Amino acid sequence: MCSTAFASLGRTQAQALGYPELPLAIIPHPFGIRTRDEVRAIAVKCVDDIAKLILENA
């Protein structure tokens, strides 16, 4: 999981560690300025994204 600002870095790091096909869940950036409700909505979507990635790659 990483934010949109660091998605390419996350992919590069995964490749460097030998996992070029590692799926990433991407959250919007910046994160620190979000309200609690926005963070909650992002978290719900992220959990759904992670579950989908797990099921697609099982």
N, C-alpha and C positions, 0 to 999 in steps of 0.2 A: 504494500500500500504506500502510495506517495501522492503528493499534491501535483497539480498541473505544472507548476513551475519546476518540478524536479522529475518529471516523467522520463525525459530523455536520459537524465543521469541514472535513474533507477534501472532503465533498460540496459544502459552501458555497464553498470555495476553487475547486474544479473549475468550479462554475457561474460564479463571478466571473471566471474566466479564459476563459469561453466554451465550456466543455465540460460542460454539465449532465448529459449521459448517460455521462460517463466512468465505467467500471466500476472498483470498488475491491476490492482484496484486503484483508480485515480480519484482523488477528492479535489474540490475546487481550492484555488489559492487566491488570496491569502486566507488563512484559517483563523488567525488570531483576532480578526475584527468582527467575527460572526457573533450574532446573538445566541443565547442558549437554545432558542427554538430553531434557529438555522443549523446549529451544530447537531441538534437532535435529528433534524430531517436529513442532514448529510450522513450521519451515523447509520440511520435506518437504510438509506440507499446503499451505503458502503457495505453493510452486512449482506444485503441482497446481492450486490455485485460479487462479493467474496464467495457466497454460497454458489452462485452460478459458475464462477471460475472453477471452484472445486468440483462441481458436478460435471462440467465440460471436460475436465482434465483428469477424471478419475480412471 
